[in-house]
Amino acid sequence: MSARTASDYPRSDRAQRATFGPAPGLRPNVAPDPYPSDEAELRVPSIDEQVAQIMLGAEFGDEQLAATMERELHDRIAQSQRTGTPLRVYAGYDPSKPDLHLGHSITIRKLRQFQNFGHEVFFLVGTFTALVGDTSDKLEGRPRLDRETVLAAARTYAEQAFTILDPERTKVVYNNEWLDRLSAHDLFELATAFTVQQFMARDNYRRRVAAGDPVGLHEVLYPLLQGYDAVHLRADVQIGATEQLFNIMAGRRLQELRGQRGCICITYPVLVGTDGKDRMSKSRGNYIGLTEAPTEQYGKVMSISDDTMRQWLRFVTDWTPAQVAQRVGALDDGSVHPMELKKELAAEVVRMYHGDAAAHAAAAEFANVHQRGALPTDIETIDATAFETIVDLLARLPTVGSKRQARRLVDDGAVEFAGKRVDDPNLVVEHEGVLRVGPRRFWNVRVPHTDSRT
């Protein structure tokens, strides 16, 4: 593979982003009510209200650290208002996969809240750090990615993030633009800020070493690289997942050693997926993409458990802390049925990414298909080949993808054809009909008309 330069990567969308000049004047701290009435007027949230909104759902695993970060956030917002200088806030996303999902949206929504409060937001795409791989959440090494894979995944990240962020007030940056330029001497200077003991005290590294599993030296360097992002951006606030707390605190320390004021570190738990068990991940198939079709988003939200819904209420909507508390209280006292609240949550998710009309249409489609037993209004068509078995047909569907998965779906009773459950994986598709896979996926199947089938 030929060597690449920084010019091979997506460029920051404004020249200012490479130099990071003085921040623009602070915008009025006015945030819209997610449910405005005709008479509602925009108002300036108090500092306490801003802090409450930002800290909703934040977790640190240490009460003293949480109190320190909340106090510093309050003080720095107050100073920002006094001086008219917006805070510089960022979160980073390593493009290992091309799709952003609701799990990513937790921190992206927090960035949007900072935008609503008038601050300067940086959406960082980790085009260098993705080559190293963050194993903060792993009990094994992460497979190394090549630059082509990272580039392909990075191309649409900003566009997807703009389903939440205001593109006019978002600075998209790519960390290869400065990490590619680090010299061996620079890396040595960063490394002197930490000890091996600090890294090996991390639970996942300790457990891997105890089990005799290797820990790559490049893995240990990852927090230094992420930490340097904060230095380069001169960040006031960095947000991320709870598993990244060590890395984010490393950035705070490096800033202080470089004479900067250490950034405020705010972390949020990872979002459990639609299965209610594992973290949301495209590779696990338990995700809801930010750009997925409205009916898919709605149906997937409706499939989650009541316990999963409780976590999602805090993290995947624009609802204020008071609005979340009101809904949780109604769920606890029985004044609202879980199914009704789930419908409201599903509609809200679709509304945020596709608008009100799409949310109403998705709700109506779900009721029509899953409560009245009707077929969806828009079904894709697939052509069966001569003498094709149901397993072969299923394997050609992009949502199935293999004969092994197709047989598993048949064995689990998750496949219907022409209104009947399919129990035989060797069933030959000899006539037209509607194929149903799981609760939400439908296809019209057409068959070739040949003499051999008459």
N, C-alpha and C positions, 0 to 999 in steps of 0.2 A: 504494500500500500504506500502510495507516495505521501510525502510529508505535506501537511496543510498549514496554512497560516491563518491569522485571525480574520483575514478577508474572506475566507471560505465559510465563515459562520454568518448567521443572520446578523445584520447590523442594528444597533440601537436606532430608534426611529427619529431621533433628533441629534444634531451634532453636539448640543449642550450636554448630552448624556455621557459623552466620553470625558468631559472636563469637569462637569458638575459645578457650574458657576453658582453665584448667590441664589438662594431660594427666592421665588417670587413672593410678593406680599401675601399675607394670610387672608384667605377668603372669609367672608362672614360665616360664623359657626352656626349654620342653619341646616337642620336635617328634616326631611319630609316625614310626616306621619305615614306609616305604611297603610293606614286606613283613613285617609282624610275624608271628611264630610264636605258638603258643598260650602258650608260656612267656616270650615277649618282654616286657620291661618298658620303659616309657617312661623315658628318661634325659635329662639336661640336656646338650645339645651344648656343647662347649667354644667359646670365642670363635674359635679358629682354625677349627673346623669350621663355625661359622656364616659366617665370612668366606669360606671355601672354597666353601660352597654358594651364597652370593649372587654371588660373583665368577665362578662357573663360566660360561664363554661370553662374559664381558664383553670388549669391545674398545674401545680408545681411539685407536688409530693413533699412539700416543706412549708409549713404555715408561716414561719418567719420570713422565708424568701418571698412568699406570696404577698405578705404584708408590706415588705420592702418595695417590691415592684409596683404595687398598687399606690403606695405613697409617692414614689418617684414619678409615676405617671401623672398623678394629680398635680404635683408640683410643676412638672414640666409643661403640662397643658396650661396651667396658670401663667407661667412665664411666657409661653407662646402667645397668649392673649395680650399680655402686657406689652410685649415687644413688637407684636404684629409679624413675627417670624414663624412660619409653619414648621412643625416637626417633620423630620425626614424618617419615613417609615418604610420598611421593606419586609418581604418574605421571599424565600427562594424555592424554586421547583426544579428538580433534576429531571430532564426529559428522557426517562427510560422507556416510557410508553407514549404513543401519540395522543392519547385521549385524557382529558381532565374529567374528573367525576365529582360527585357530591362530597367525597372525602377531602378532595382538594379545596372544595368551596368553603370549608370552615374558615381557613385563614384568608382566602380571597374575600370573603364577606367582611372579615374584620378590616382588611385593607380598605374596602369600600366605606365602612363606617368612618375610618380615619379621613377618607376623602370628603364624606358628608360633613365632617367637623372642620374641614378647611385645611387639612394637612397635605404634605407632599408625599406621594406614594410611588415606590419603585417596585415593579414586578420583575424579579430576577429569574432569568432562565439559566440553569446551571450547566451551560454547554462545556465547561471544563470539569466541574466536580462530578458530573454524571459519568465521566470517563474513569474516575476513581471508584465511585460507588460508596454510598453511606450504608454502613452495616449496624447503625445504632439500634435498629429493631430486629437484628438477625442473630441467630445462634450458629450461623455458618457464613462463610464468605459469599459475597455477591458476585455473580459472573461479570467479568469485565465486558464493557461495551466498546465497540469501535466508533470512530468519529462519524462514519456514515449513518449508523443507527441513531446516534444522538442527534445529528443534524435533521434526519427525517422526522424524528419525534418532536423536535423543537419548532418546526416551521409553523405549526398552527397553535402553539401554546398561547400566544398573545391574543389571537383572534378568539379563542375559546374563553380566555379570561375576561374579555370585553363583554361577555354575556352578563358579567357582574360589575366589573369596573367601568368607570367613565374613561373612555379612550382619550379624551381631551385633557384629562388630568392625571394620566398614568405615564410614568416613564419606564419603558421596557428596556432592560439592560441584560447583557449576556456576559457571564463572568470569565469566559475565555479572553475577553478583551484586555483584562488586567492580569489574570493568573498565567496566561501564556507568556507574559513578560517577566515573571518572577525569575530571578537568577538563583543559582545555588547558594550564593551568599545571603540573599533575601530569605530563602527557606531556612537556612541555618539560624538567622536572627529570629524568625518566628518560633523555631523549635526550642530556643533557649528560654522561652517563657513558661515551659511546662516540664514536668518530670515523667519518667516512665511509670512511676507509681500512680500518678494521677490517672493515666490512661488505663492501667491494669486494674484499678479499683472499680472500673465500670463492670456491672454485673454480667453483661453478655460476654465480654472479653475474659473475665475471670472463669466463667463456666466453660468456655471453649478451651482455655488452657488446661483446666482441671480434667477435662475429658480427653486431652491429648490432641485436640483439633488445632490446626494451624491458624494463626492470626497474621495476616499479611502486613508488612511494614507500611504499605500504601494505605491500608485501612486506618492506621494510627495517624497518618498525615491528614486525613480528611477533615477533622475538626480545625486544623490550622488553616486549611484552604477556605473553609466556610467562614472561619473567624476573620480572615483577611477581607472577605467581602464587606463585612461591617466597617472595617477600617477604610477601605476604598470609598465606600458610599457615605462615610461620615454619618452613620445612622444614629438617630435618636431612639428609635424603637425597632426591634426585630421580633417578628412573630413566627411561630412554627409549631410543630407537633411536640408533645411531651417527651418523646424519645430523643428529640434534638436538643434538649435543655443543655446538655454538656457542651455541644457544639456552639450553641448561642452564647453561653456564658464564656466560652473561649474567645469569642469575638469581643465581648465586653472587656475581658482582660487585655487583649491585644490593643484595643482602643486606648485604654488607660495608660498602657506602656508607651503608646505613641503620642501621648499628650492630649488625646481627645477625651471628652466626657463619655464614659461607658454607656452603651445603649441599655434601654429598658428591655428586659427579656420577658416575653409573654408566650406561654405555651398552652396548647389545647389538646385534648385527647384525640386519638385517631377515631374515625367513625367506623362503627361496626357495619358490616355489609348487610345486604338484604337477607342473607341466611341467618342473621342474628348470632353468628359464632365468630367468624374471622373478620379481620379488618377489611374494609372495602378495597377491592382490587380487581382490575380487569382480568388478570390472569386466573383469578378464582371464579370469575363469572358472577360475582355478587355485587355488581356496581350499577350505578345509574349515571350515565354520561351527561355532561352539561348540555351537549348538543343532540342528545337522543330525541326521537320523535315524541310528541306530547302524549300519545296513547301508551307508549312504552314507559315513559316516566311515571305516568299516573298508575298504570297497572303494577309496576314494580313497587311503588310506595304502598299500594293496597295489599301487597303480598307480605309485608313485614309483620313481625309479631308485635304485640302490644308493648312489651318491654323495650324492643328496639325503637318503637315510636317515641317512647319517653325520652330516649337519648336524642333522637333526631329533632324533636321539638326545640331543643336548646341551640341546635347548631346549623340547621339547613334552611332557615327562613330569615326574613327580615323582621320578625316579630320582636318587640321590645321585651325587656325582662318582665315588665308588668303583664304584658299580653301572654307570655309563656306561662308565668305563674298562674294567671287566671285559668288557662286551659288545663294545666296540670291539676289545679284545685278542683275544677269541674269533673275531671276524670276520677280523682280520688273520692269525691263525695257522691259520685254516681249520677250527677245531674246531666252528664253527657255520656253517651254510649261510646266505647272505644272505636267502633266502626264509623260513627259519625265524625269523630275527631280525625280519624285516619283519612276520611274523604276530604276533610278540610285541609289537612296537611298535603295530601296528594295534589289537590287543586292549587294550593299555594306554590308548590314546587314547580308545577307546569306554568303557572302565571309568571313566575319570576324569570323563566327562560324563554317563554313563547308568547306571553300576553294573556289578557283576560279571555278573549274569544277562544283561544286554543284550550284554556283550562276548562271552560264550559263545555266545549265539544268533547274533550277527553273524558270528562265526568259522565256526559250523556252516553258516550260510546261504551264506557265501562258498565254502566247500569244496563244498557241494552244487551250487551254480550253476556255478562256474568250474572246478572240478576234476572233477566227475562229470557235468556237462552238463545238470543238472536245471533246472527253472524255479524262480524264487523262490516262496516260499509265499504272499506277499501282493502281488498285482499289481493296479494300478489299471486301471479300465476306461474306454475312450473310445469314443464312438459316432461312426462315420463317417456322413457325409451321402451322399445319393444321388449316384452318379457322381463321388465325390470322389477326386482323385489323391493319391498318397502324399505328394507335396510339400505339398499343401494340408493334409493331415492332420497332417503333421509340424509345419507352421508354427503349428498350434493348440496344440501342446504347450508348456507353460511353460518347459521346458528348451531349447527350440529357438527359438521366438518369431518367426521370419521365414522367408519363402520362400527368401531368399538363403542363409541358414544351412542350411535343409533341403536345398537342391540341393547345397551343399557336402558335407553328410554323405553323401548318396547317391553323389556323385562319389568320395568317399574310401572307399567300400565299408563305411561304418559302420552301414548300415541293413539289417536282416533282417525279413522278414515271412513268417509261416507256415513258418519253418524254411529259407527261401531268401534269399540275398542279393539286395537290390534294386539293379538297375543302371539301370533306366529311371525318370527322375523323373516321367514322365507316366503311370506305372502307375496304373490305376483300381482302387481297393479294392473288390472285388466279393464277397468272402466273409470270414467271421470268421477270426481267427487271432491269434497273438501277435506284436506288433511289438517289435523289439529295436533300440535306438539306442545304439551304443557298447557297451562291455563290461558296463555295470551297470544300464541302464534298460530296463524292460519295461512293456508295456501290453497288456491284452486288448482287441482291437478288435471291436466289434459293428457289424453292418451292418443297415440297414433292409430288411425283407422286402417287396418290391414286385413286381408282375407283370413290370415291365420288367427285373428281374434274373433271371427264371426262364427 
